[in-house]
Amino acid sequence: MDNVEYGPSTILLTGVSKISKDDPISSSFEVFFVSLVVDRESGVIVDATCNTARDMTKEFIRSLLVQRNLETGIEEIVGEVRSRFFGLVQKSLLVALKEAHNRFLVLKRGGKV
């Protein structure tokens, strides 16, 4: 990936979840994570990545998340993942996204994560 610069209003959030033993990435990773670069003011996801066995899977997940609103659109994001992503890591992705969403809400309320 090229060097990317993110604006001063962006923050990086990570959500983590356990991986099913059936998932191929369990041989390489103990947990699944999703990292999101989010505009702090608008809640829009600017960029996303995660740990997966294949780059295509990572890019597909990224396409489901970028330009979505983490603050107000979590149910839309969850629905999109459930209706379009059928990888073995689907449940882990949903848990990690909800954790990242909760962390974002805490930050927006002025709390510490």
N, C-alpha and C positions, 0 to 999 in steps of 0.2 A: 504494500500500500504506500502511496506517496505520502510525503510529509503533509499533514493536515493541521491547520491552525484553527482553533476554536475561539470564538469571541469571548470577551470577559463576562458575558451574562450566562455562559454555559457552565454546567457542573457535570461531574461524572458520578454515576451511581452504579452499584453492583448488587445484583440479587443472586442468591446461591440456593441450591437445593440438592438433595441426594439423588443419586443415579440408580436406576433399576439394574440389577445384576444381568438382565437380558440385553441391555444396551451395549453395543460394541465399544463405546467410549469408556465403559467401566474398567476395561483392561489398561487404560492410559490415565484416567482421572478418577479421583475419589468423589468429586462433587461436580455438578453442572453449574456454570455461572453465566450470567448475561450482564454485560457492561453497557450502559447507556449514557451517551452524552445528551444532556437535556438543557434546553433553554430555561433558566431559572424563573424567568418572568412569565413566559407563555405556557410552559409545560410540554412544549413540542420536542419530540425526540429528534435530535439532529444526526446522530450516528449510533450504531449498535454493533456489538460483536458478541460472540459466545464461543465456548469450547465445544467443538464437534469433531467427529471423525473425518468428515469430508468438507471441503471448502464450499461445495454446492449447497450443502445443508446450512452452513453459516450464512451464505449469501441469501438464501431463501428466507431464513429467519429475519435477517436484516431488512429484506424487502417488506416484510410484514409489519415492521416496527417503525422504520424511519418515516418521519412526517406525521406520525400519530401523536395524539396528545396524552401523555402519561397522567396528567392531573385529572382531566375530565373525561378521558376516553378509554379508561381501563377495560370497561365491559366490552367495548367495540374491539379492542385489541384481543381480549380473551376469545371473543366470538370468532374473530378472523383466524386465530391460531387453531381453534377447535374445528373450524370448517375447512381449513386449507392445509394444515400441517399434520401429517399422520406418521411422523417419525417416532421411533421408540422413546425419544426424549421429550415428547409432547407434555406429559404431566410435569416433568422436571422444569421445563420451560415455563409453564403456567405458574408454578410455585415461585420460581425465581423472579418472574415479572411482577407478581403480586408483592413480593418482598421489596423489590425496587420501588414500586408504587407507594408502598407504606413509608419507606425511607424518604421519598420525595415529599409526601404530605407532612411528615414530621419536620423536615427542613423548611417547608413553606410556612409552617406555623411558628417558626423561630426556634424549634427545638434542636437538640444535637442528636446525631445518628451514631 
